[in-house]
Amino acid sequence: MQRKKVLFLIGSPNQTTQMHQIASELNDHDCYFSQLYTDNWLNCLVQRVGLLDTTILGGEFRRKGDAYLAEHNLPNDYAAKVFGNKYDMAVFCSDMIITPKLRGLKTVWVQEGMTDPLTNWAKFINKMNLPGYLAMNTSLNGGSNICDVYCAASVGYREQFIKLGTDARKIVVTGIPNYDNVQEFLHNDFPYHGYVMVATSDIRETFNKDNREEFLANCVKIAAGRQLIFKLHPNEQKERAVAEIKKIAPADALIYTDGNTSHMVANCGELITQYSTVVYIGIALGKKVHSYFDVEKLKSLTPIQTGGTSAAAIAEICRNYLAFKGPKGEYTPPMPTKGLTEGLFSKLRQVTTESF
């Protein structure tokens, strides 16, 4: 097949590394990258004055994304305006902001991880069919039905996206890179073991309420004298968060603002989270976990384990769609087979069949 040009939209460090993994499996085509962007004049104005610096559209996320692309020598075609390319496909980490120009391409959406709680405001935005970003969180990510193909982490998330309004025939359960082979995280050089780990979230930075003092007090109560290790979300105001922890947590509590969170989860004895995707690592590894979400519900949403083959499966879907010559609306993504046990394959085949 003739080489095609594919634009991967990146965002947070997790979204960026996921997209890199998928592109690495698609080396028979020309892959470019761009931080997620908008061409809506009002959004551009708000972004220009810095009000979106705590979102994946700018600020620290964009700085880290650009640095990652430079470090790995990946072509950075921000807003698809640097190289003058005519793209055949766009692969998204969010379907809440998609420019009209990119909607005209073949489009694939890849789930990053956990989505935020569905608030009453988000339900109103969804019911009125307004842009998902107006929900002011990620709760509607995956539910816009804008993209042609949706790659979901699990059967549970597939059902969630269908309820939000995405056509079931578009959604294929592939698992997601970074969360599809949690057993590998057990092999690490993080020096501590058996502690109670706390993974905080950037709730306040995304304009929502968070009683951090109450949360920290509860963490201390759960630890009951055991070693506490805190890992801050990369989007948090670090100085404020560190000061709050030092005020409430025991003096021997350790605080990390950087480092491999997955390895920290793998070595902990118990995991406390707010709205963090790393809770799925704890669940998949059989650890006792805490979350602002209902833990039993989270178990049904936990990404399927494919032995690290999700990126290859998603790349194969992209490749298959690039070769498809019919109208966009007639394309149905094939169910992946890589890395699936016989039981999981049968389950995915059953839910896929039920969609038709």
C-alpha positions as CSV (number, residue, x, y, z in Angstrom):
1,M,0.0,0.0,0.0
2,Q,1.2,3.5,-0.8
3,R,2.5,5.4,2.2
4,K,0.0,7.7,3.8
5,K,0.4,10.7,6.2
6,V,-1.1,10.3,9.7
7,L,-1.3,13.1,12.3
8,F,-1.3,12.0,15.9
9,L,-2.8,14.5,18.4
10,I,-1.0,14.4,21.8
11,G,-1.8,15.9,25.2
12,S,-0.7,14.7,28.6
13,P,2.5,12.7,29.1
14,N,0.4,9.5,29.2
15,Q,-1.4,10.4,26.0
16,T,1.8,11.4,24.3
17,T,3.6,8.1,25.1
18,Q,0.6,6.1,24.0
19,M,0.5,7.9,20.6
20,H,4.2,7.4,20.2
21,Q,3.8,3.6,20.8
22,I,1.0,3.4,18.2
23,A,2.9,5.4,15.6
24,S,6.0,3.2,16.2
25,E,3.9,0.2,15.1
26,L,2.8,2.1,12.0
27,N,6.2,2.7,10.5
28,D,5.0,1.8,7.0
29,H,3.3,5.2,6.9
30,D,4.5,8.8,7.6
31,C,3.6,9.8,11.2
32,Y,3.5,13.3,12.5
33,F,2.5,14.8,15.8
34,S,0.8,17.8,17.2
35,Q,-0.4,18.9,20.6
36,L,-4.2,19.0,20.6
37,Y,-5.3,22.4,19.3
38,T,-8.3,24.4,18.5
39,D,-9.2,26.8,15.6
40,N,-12.3,28.2,17.3
41,W,-11.7,32.0,17.6
42,L,-13.0,32.2,21.2
43,N,-11.0,29.2,22.3
44,C,-7.9,30.6,20.6
45,L,-8.4,33.9,22.5
46,V,-8.9,32.2,25.8
47,Q,-5.8,30.0,25.1
48,R,-3.7,33.1,24.1
49,V,-4.3,34.8,27.5
50,G,-3.3,31.6,29.3
51,L,-6.6,30.5,30.7
52,L,-6.2,27.1,29.2
53,D,-2.7,26.5,30.5
54,T,-3.9,23.9,33.0
55,T,-5.5,21.8,30.1
56,I,-3.9,19.7,27.5
57,L,-4.2,22.5,25.0
58,G,-1.3,24.4,26.5
59,G,0.9,25.3,29.5
60,E,2.9,22.6,31.1
61,F,1.3,19.9,29.0
62,R,2.3,21.5,25.7
63,R,5.8,22.2,27.0
64,K,6.3,18.6,28.1
65,G,4.7,17.3,24.8
66,D,7.0,19.5,22.7
67,A,10.0,18.4,24.8
68,Y,9.1,14.7,24.4
69,L,8.8,15.0,20.6
70,A,12.1,16.8,20.4
71,E,13.8,14.2,22.6
72,H,12.6,11.3,20.5
73,N,13.2,13.1,17.2
74,L,9.5,13.0,16.2
75,P,8.2,15.5,13.7
76,N,6.2,18.2,15.5
77,D,3.6,19.6,13.1
78,Y,1.7,21.8,15.5
79,A,-1.8,22.6,14.3
80,A,-0.9,20.9,11.0
81,K,0.7,24.1,9.8
82,V,4.5,23.5,10.0
83,F,5.1,21.1,7.2
84,G,2.3,21.8,4.8
85,N,1.2,18.2,4.8
86,K,-2.0,16.9,3.4
87,Y,-3.1,14.2,5.9
88,D,-5.0,11.0,5.2
89,M,-5.8,10.3,8.9
90,A,-5.9,11.9,12.3
91,V,-5.6,9.8,15.5
92,F,-7.0,11.6,18.6
93,C,-6.5,11.3,22.3
94,S,-9.7,13.4,22.8
95,D,-12.8,13.8,20.7
96,M,-14.0,16.8,22.7
97,I,-12.1,19.3,20.5
98,I,-11.8,18.3,16.8
99,T,-11.4,21.1,14.2
100,P,-13.6,21.0,11.1
101,K,-10.5,20.4,8.9
102,L,-9.5,17.3,10.7
103,R,-13.1,16.0,10.8
104,G,-12.8,15.7,7.0
105,L,-10.0,13.1,7.4
106,K,-10.3,9.4,8.4
107,T,-10.4,9.7,12.1
108,V,-9.5,7.3,15.0
109,W,-10.0,8.0,18.7
110,V,-7.9,6.2,21.3
111,Q,-8.9,6.1,25.0
112,E,-6.2,7.5,27.3
113,G,-7.4,6.1,30.6
114,M,-10.0,7.0,33.2
115,T,-12.6,9.6,32.4
116,D,-13.9,12.2,35.0
117,P,-17.2,11.8,36.8
118,L,-20.3,12.6,34.8
119,T,-21.7,15.7,36.6
120,N,-25.2,17.1,36.2
121,W,-23.7,19.9,34.1
122,A,-21.9,17.3,31.9
123,K,-25.2,15.4,31.4
124,F,-26.8,18.7,30.3
125,I,-24.0,19.4,27.8
126,N,-24.4,15.9,26.4
127,K,-28.2,16.1,26.2
128,M,-28.0,19.4,24.4
129,N,-25.3,18.0,22.0
130,L,-23.0,20.8,22.9
131,P,-19.2,20.6,22.5
132,G,-17.8,18.1,25.1
133,Y,-15.2,20.5,26.4
134,L,-17.9,22.7,27.9
135,A,-18.4,20.0,30.6
136,M,-15.1,21.4,32.0
137,N,-13.7,17.9,32.6
138,T,-13.1,14.6,30.6
139,S,-16.4,12.9,31.4
140,L,-17.7,13.2,27.8
141,N,-14.4,12.1,26.2
142,G,-15.3,9.2,23.9
143,G,-18.9,10.0,23.7
144,S,-19.2,12.6,20.9
145,N,-19.6,10.1,18.0
146,I,-17.5,12.4,15.8
147,C,-14.7,10.0,15.0
148,D,-15.0,7.1,12.6
149,V,-13.4,4.6,14.9
150,Y,-13.2,4.4,18.7
151,C,-10.6,2.2,20.5
152,A,-11.8,1.5,24.0
153,A,-9.9,0.1,27.0
154,S,-12.5,-2.4,28.1
155,V,-16.0,-3.7,27.6
156,G,-17.1,-1.6,30.5
157,Y,-15.9,1.6,28.8
158,R,-17.3,0.5,25.5
159,E,-20.7,0.4,27.2
160,Q,-20.1,3.8,28.7
161,F,-19.3,5.4,25.4
162,I,-22.4,3.9,23.8
163,K,-24.6,5.4,26.6
164,L,-23.0,8.8,25.9
165,G,-24.1,8.6,22.3
166,T,-21.2,7.0,20.3
167,D,-22.4,4.4,17.7
168,A,-21.7,0.9,19.0
169,R,-20.5,-0.2,15.6
170,K,-17.6,2.3,15.7
171,I,-16.2,1.0,19.0
172,V,-13.7,-1.7,19.2
173,V,-12.2,-3.0,22.5
174,T,-8.4,-2.9,21.9
175,G,-7.0,-2.3,25.4
176,I,-4.8,0.8,25.7
177,P,-1.0,1.3,25.7
178,N,0.6,1.9,29.1
179,Y,-2.2,-0.1,30.9
180,D,-2.4,-3.3,28.9
181,N,0.5,-5.2,30.6
182,V,0.7,-4.2,34.2
183,Q,2.7,-7.3,35.2
184,E,5.7,-5.7,33.6
185,F,5.6,-3.0,36.3
186,L,6.6,-5.5,38.9
187,H,10.1,-5.5,37.5
188,N,11.5,-2.2,38.6
189,D,14.2,-0.5,40.7
190,F,12.0,1.6,42.9
191,P,13.6,1.2,46.3
192,Y,10.6,1.0,48.6
193,H,8.0,-1.8,49.1
194,G,4.9,-2.5,51.1
195,Y,3.9,1.2,51.7
196,V,0.6,2.9,51.4
197,M,0.7,5.0,48.2
198,V,-1.4,8.1,47.5
199,A,-1.8,9.2,43.9
200,T,-3.4,12.7,43.9
201,S,-5.4,14.3,41.1
202,D,-5.4,17.8,39.5
203,I,-9.0,18.4,40.5
204,R,-8.5,22.1,41.5
205,E,-6.3,22.8,38.5
206,T,-9.2,21.8,36.3
207,F,-11.6,24.2,38.0
208,N,-13.4,21.7,40.3
209,K,-13.7,21.5,44.1
210,D,-11.3,19.3,46.1
211,N,-11.3,19.2,49.9
212,R,-7.6,18.3,50.0
213,E,-7.3,18.6,53.8
214,E,-10.1,16.1,54.4
215,F,-8.6,13.8,51.7
216,L,-5.1,13.9,53.3
217,A,-6.5,13.3,56.8
218,N,-8.3,10.2,55.4
219,C,-5.0,9.0,53.8
220,V,-3.3,9.2,57.2
221,K,-6.2,7.3,58.8
222,I,-6.0,4.5,56.2
223,A,-2.3,4.2,56.5
224,A,-2.6,3.7,60.3
225,G,1.0,4.2,61.0
226,R,2.4,2.5,57.8
227,Q,4.8,4.3,55.5
228,L,3.1,6.8,53.3
229,I,4.3,7.8,49.8
230,F,2.6,10.5,47.8
231,K,2.9,10.9,44.0
232,L,1.5,14.2,42.7
233,H,-0.3,14.6,39.4
234,P,1.9,16.3,36.9
235,N,-0.6,19.1,36.4
236,E,-0.8,20.1,40.0
237,Q,0.5,23.2,41.6
238,K,3.4,21.4,43.2
239,E,4.5,23.9,45.9
240,R,0.9,24.2,47.2
241,A,0.4,20.4,47.2
242,V,3.7,19.7,48.9
243,A,3.0,22.2,51.7
244,E,-0.5,20.8,52.3
245,I,0.9,17.2,52.6
246,K,3.7,18.3,55.0
247,K,1.2,20.0,57.2
248,I,-1.0,16.9,57.7
249,A,1.0,13.8,56.9
250,P,3.6,12.2,59.2
251,A,7.1,13.6,59.0
252,D,8.5,10.5,57.4
253,A,6.0,10.6,54.5
254,L,7.7,10.8,51.1
255,I,6.5,13.1,48.4
256,Y,7.4,12.6,44.7
257,T,6.6,15.2,42.0
258,D,8.2,13.1,39.3
259,G,9.1,9.5,38.7
260,N,7.6,6.3,37.4
261,T,4.1,6.2,38.9
262,S,3.4,2.7,37.6
263,H,6.5,1.3,39.4
264,M,5.4,3.0,42.6
265,V,1.9,1.4,42.4
266,A,3.5,-2.0,41.7
267,N,5.5,-1.9,44.9
268,C,2.9,-0.5,47.2
269,G,0.8,-2.6,49.7
270,E,-2.3,-0.4,49.3
271,L,-3.3,2.3,46.9
272,I,-5.3,5.5,47.6
273,T,-6.4,7.6,44.6
274,Q,-8.9,10.3,43.8
275,Y,-9.7,10.3,40.0
276,S,-6.5,8.6,38.8
277,T,-6.2,6.1,36.0
278,V,-3.4,4.4,38.0
279,V,-6.1,2.8,40.1
280,Y,-6.5,0.3,37.3
281,I,-2.9,-0.8,37.7
282,G,-3.6,-1.5,41.4
283,I,-6.8,-3.4,40.5
284,A,-5.2,-5.5,37.8
285,L,-2.4,-6.4,40.2
286,G,-4.9,-7.4,42.9
287,K,-4.1,-4.7,45.4
288,K,-6.5,-3.1,47.8
289,V,-7.5,0.3,46.3
290,H,-9.4,3.4,47.3
291,S,-11.0,5.9,44.9
292,Y,-13.5,8.6,44.7
293,F,-15.2,6.3,42.2
294,D,-17.1,3.1,43.2
295,V,-14.3,0.5,43.3
296,E,-16.7,-2.3,42.1
297,K,-17.6,-0.2,39.1
298,L,-13.9,0.4,38.4
299,K,-13.3,-3.3,38.3
300,S,-15.7,-3.6,35.3
301,L,-13.9,-0.7,33.6
302,T,-10.3,-1.9,34.1
303,P,-8.4,-2.0,30.8
304,I,-8.1,-5.5,29.3
305,Q,-4.6,-7.1,29.6
306,T,-3.1,-8.0,26.2
307,G,0.5,-8.5,27.2
308,G,1.5,-5.1,25.7
309,T,0.0,-5.6,22.2
310,S,-2.6,-2.9,22.3
311,A,-0.5,-0.4,20.4
312,A,0.1,-2.9,17.6
313,A,-3.7,-3.7,17.5
314,I,-4.6,-0.1,17.2
315,A,-2.0,0.5,14.6
316,E,-3.4,-2.5,12.6
317,I,-6.9,-0.9,12.8
318,C,-5.4,2.4,11.5
319,R,-3.6,0.5,8.7
320,N,-6.8,-1.4,7.8
321,Y,-8.8,1.8,7.7
322,L,-6.1,3.7,5.6
323,A,-6.5,0.9,3.0
324,F,-10.3,1.1,3.0
325,K,-11.6,2.7,-0.2
326,G,-15.3,3.1,0.5
327,P,-17.1,6.0,2.1
328,K,-16.2,6.8,5.7
329,G,-19.6,6.0,7.1
330,E,-19.4,2.4,5.7
331,Y,-16.2,1.4,7.5
332,T,-16.5,-1.0,10.4
333,P,-13.3,-1.7,12.4
334,P,-12.3,-5.3,12.8
335,M,-11.9,-6.9,16.2
336,P,-8.3,-7.3,17.2
337,T,-6.9,-10.7,18.0
338,K,-3.4,-10.0,19.2
339,G,-2.6,-10.7,22.9
340,L,-6.1,-12.0,23.7
341,T,-6.8,-15.2,25.6
342,E,-9.4,-17.5,24.2
343,G,-11.9,-16.4,26.9
344,L,-11.4,-12.7,26.3
345,F,-11.6,-13.2,22.5
346,S,-14.9,-14.9,22.9
347,K,-16.3,-12.2,25.2
348,L,-15.2,-9.4,22.9
349,R,-16.7,-11.3,19.9
350,Q,-20.0,-11.6,21.7
351,V,-20.3,-7.9,22.6
352,T,-19.2,-6.9,19.1
353,T,-21.8,-9.2,17.5
354,E,-24.5,-7.8,19.8
355,S,-23.9,-4.4,18.3
356,F,-25.4,-5.3,14.9
